[in-house]
């Protein structure tokens, strides 16, 4: 049986971050980088925990794969969009195949518009008025 122990983020992160040796066995964490760039996810969530290099900072499950770390390093400096995307895809495929994370919750996003209006729904659930088109 699992019981929910909800806490303010100031208390939660003080407990589970590196300074307390990632003191958690089960957690729920939402993650949407402001940049919308996958490199942020690779560095913070999928990289091996490394305090000195500041990688894997939010990798609370201590997942570690050297190939993902190598891809993450290369993705950070690759300027060719197609090559970069191929490396990102490979890193995420490895993580998925190895079940690096167990997705137990998917936040539903419900939006509605009237006829004659279209809007692009962003993955972070933010309404950007530049994406609204009135026909």
Secondary structure, DSSP 4 states (H G I P E B T S, - for coil): --------HHHHHHHHSGGGT---SS-------TT--HHHHIIIIISPPBTTTTBSTT-TT----HHHHHHHHHHTT---HHHHHHHHHHHHHHHHHTT-S-------------TTEEEPPPTT----GGGEEE-
